[in-house]
């Protein structure tokens, strides 16, 4: 069909000169020659005049021109096309990629660019629009469910919590498995959490929140080692390349966009009300102590005759609200172009007290004074103010406190928080019945803990990049690029004297930590391109230096004059403490690339990098990383010609390469001395014994796949089989102790494992009708990941998530649930040596050695180490995941339904387990099904107060299927009609969106993707009272003035 | 042309880049020093010498725990539930025991620091003056000898046996990440004789190069001087039953005397630095000590952790209503007696050697050499007893009885300072009945279990090179 259109265009062109010049209305549609999609924003200019327009969201344009005029269609990344009007009223144009043939060009590294046809490696690309206006604090969260092979999960529903990004599986056991993020060619700091208090486990602050996602023009993800080899020792976990927006030659534009979002926590537990709570508590107490043991009673503190009752979830959680406003300017000429933006993001989280506000600015200018020379500068600044909330892992955390809080006490009495000894006052409840049983949960006051205290992050990021590009002869580009990235965070924590813990112990404690990360990077490289006799060659060679300094300074002040003073200000406190840490690291690297193709049919690409890193041992200062890839466009062969109609394009490609993981401690290889005090005498003593051989983890990646276009380009299919073999994995290896080495361990390159899988991406145009302005497209992708541990430093490392040679890392190892004995209500587990079920009698009258019995009443060994069962091949990480997106456009309306799915894993629902704890504290309604009478069939044993064996014991009873289908994104948009543009010059779109509307899953917790261990490599898939995920409703508008 | 300038600019940028390279790959360490930087700077060498004492102060070994293990494996305290089977000799102790592993690890960790210092100072000669260099080397050798002495007597099959019984691995060098996994790191156990030979060699070499007295009074009691070396030699020779040498070494200890008040002078925190009795103790301060879970004063102190109670065996060493002031170094609380030598919790210094022991070493050696009752020895014991108002030594006719009295005097005088089980086993004595109920029975000598097990982790890792003690 397209061929026909082109033919007609040519035919019309031929006759153009004969027509008389007069003003005519010309309209048409501009489409992309590769996929037939309409191209919005294409500039349409009358040659030699000042008349211009651009295409709307449906690729349509209308312009009034003299009949003999020539129209110039231009679009970034596309070949500019001229069309003589020649009296025509309709001119439809297909634009092709700038580099001779079809499609966009992707810069993969250091000026090395690849068109889609020429890509022989596995690279996913996406446009910035796809993540703009997604109401997340950082762009990395918005990447979830967008690309094949890229799994993005957010630890919790807290704003600015860390994000776990895994490209084709998890690549390390000890080191970070996060990909390298490169923005405009500059590698970013790898830090994934800027908080240091509570060892970074309390509140968390993800530095990606300092990057304004509205400035992102495109994202490329390097998944195999072909191009990633150019990033050497940092590319083991893949590379995310971000290109920010820059000025375009052509019309000058001012854009304004905004969104307003409302969010709520999804999947909060169903907690007991006052009456059920008291009934369960008293029943458990009477089972334990005997009749008459009442430990929970109502209280009426305000004397209104109504027993007090509080819904703590309503107090601790709320409807969140976000708004974002961005203004940007963009424009320029062939010689000078500019881009600038200012952005304000204001978010109130779904958890009381949680908020984030960000001001972000970016400006760039590119100047091309001559064909020999080009230079540009960009700067960005962001100021972020985040109020964090303590959550999982801390009794004072909002989830633990609000879930446990007693429902039969008031929040406040006479305006004061209802507290005793720094915690929620027990009211009519007892934490112990007899003095011998004084243990119990410490229940913090859920609102006082948040309202009276402070966990603040004030972060600033300043970045700048300057480059100069010299073209002394045609085909040769020499570039020098210098970038700085300075990130600092002021972490400010206040603990109130009335709250048990630090605040109470220190009579008010302020802890402040200022952390600086200061990085510079200097790249110098040359690119050369040459073609002869259908041989096309390009070369690149360069070198790069990078230096990063980290320093933090801590100050604490306590014993304040009064709780009114909550900052470290002179004269208002008595005691102080200070401290700090500092480190630095540097890279020096040489790299090169050679790519070759013959007739754009056979492709060969070689990459190489030598990476010197200050953290490697002196015997392994430099790592060498090769990558090679090849592709064959079979459909370019003459013998494929007969199939051209149904198979217009087929490319087979393969790649192999070695990359590394250099996220080692900056001084891990060195033998170090630090302060070694001997009583009153200061000295130095050995702090760490070095390993001069310490080096990167070695990651070998192999990929074989194909890209096919079928049925007139209506179906595009990519398939990859990939394999990653990681060797020299760094693990703490135990030394023979008589060596006396400090800690008796040495970090050693010793382990190995592999990840394998397939990746399928299928894009289809299901139905299109240019006449009716209707198009329906689908995109589906599927990734599988299979991990296997091959070698460890010594023995298997056993735990709930175990490291066992031959199993995937983090394989579940738990007790096996044997059910509740209907006759007695006792919990049972499988006695692994015999395979029989043994039951636990929690009755306090039973002697300790007689607690465990088989069904026949014979004594059984207590549940112990022998009873753990390795759940063969099952971990907390999904083994398959993907997305299924459908987009329908009809005239000015567009509609997207984005589905996300994953599975093959089991999740440990520790939230569910802990909310059945038999001690004082609220429970989930599930506990109402507890065993009460002989013959009753239930999964909840008879309750004995304070006896958690068989209740909260970690077993496969709480391992739940993690498979899910998520309605990730439903968007409806309306593009402003052409009439508005004609009258005002304004184009734009309004939209409404729901993120995470609904999740279809068997998982009983809040969300199958929530992970209490956040960015962990193998301790994944545990949900232990993390803040639930968020559902968000957003409306917004984008307007362009030109 | 303009372009030429630009090319030149680029060329110079590339050149500058190469010059920068060494900077980015050699990053400074801010929170201390690289090992290489230490031994090229005299001030840092002096600091590193202090670092050996910091290592010697190991919380799992000579910071107090080693002394405790020597005593809880004897008979003057009751079995300690906190230390479990380490204190019972009842066959329940296994090679996987974490406390034993911790002590073994702590001892070799100390040796690591000392060996590393020795290697470096010997390969970086001339950084400090020859005199200072000799002194530091001597200090290292002294500390190494002391660590080996405790190691050997805790783990070695030294009891009643010939010198070619198995001792402990003699590690006289340091390892690093590069060779810690190699076969050279799998060092077999040397014989008891070989370890003692090394100890004596180190001590003799150290004695020659140390001053008799350190100018800094604080250091004079907390760092090695020649007197400390001779004092320790007298103990080593006594253990080896080389009595003449023991007397000779004891006689070389000069300038010391017994303090009038043990509690106020020797066991005070901090001890007065003009102390005449302390020869070498491991110094502690309120900011640098083994803390709640490891300090002597915590484990022994009635008002602290109070894990360890004094046994009836010890109490019966004193007459009822004794005038012996050493009895006042016990504290009664809740029906139990506790050692009160370390009354300041975590802060008390850990004893290694003091002048009273030198006198006792000499007395015992003299008594052993004498065919009858050594009058010289008698005089020394009376001197010891006079200080504590314990009355004169009763009259003895049998040499054996007199020696037993000297050994009892040693128990009274040096109780809970890390001598208990060593003094029993070296004299081929077992544990008498009289400890608290669970382990009340006597445990006769010899007994395989009087030596601690070599930690299982090391036996396994050595691949059969480390031979386990009998009974484990």
Interface residues (C-beta under 8 A of the other chain):
Chain A: X372 X373 X470 X472 X478 X480 X522 X524 X543 X545 X546 X547 X581 X582 X583 X584 X585 X586 X587 X588 X612 X613 X614 X617 X619 X621 X666 X667 X669 X670 X671 X672 X673 X674 X675 X676 X677 X678 X679 X680 X681 X682 X683 X684 X685 X686 X687 X689 X690 X691 X692 X693 X694 X733 X734 X735 X736 X737 X738 X739 X740 X741 X742 X744 X746 X747 X748
Chain B: X3 X6 X7 X10 X13 X14 X17 X20 X21 X23 X24 X25 X26 X27 X28 X29 X30 X31 X32 X33 X34 X35 X38 X44 X47 X48 X49 X50 X51 X52 X53 X54 X55 X57 X101 X104 X105 X108 X109 X110 X111 X112 X113 X115 X116 X169 X171 X174 X175 X176 X177 X178 X180 X181 X185 X186 X187 X218 X219 X222 X283 X284 X285 X287 X288 X289 X349 X455 X457 X458 X461 X462 X466
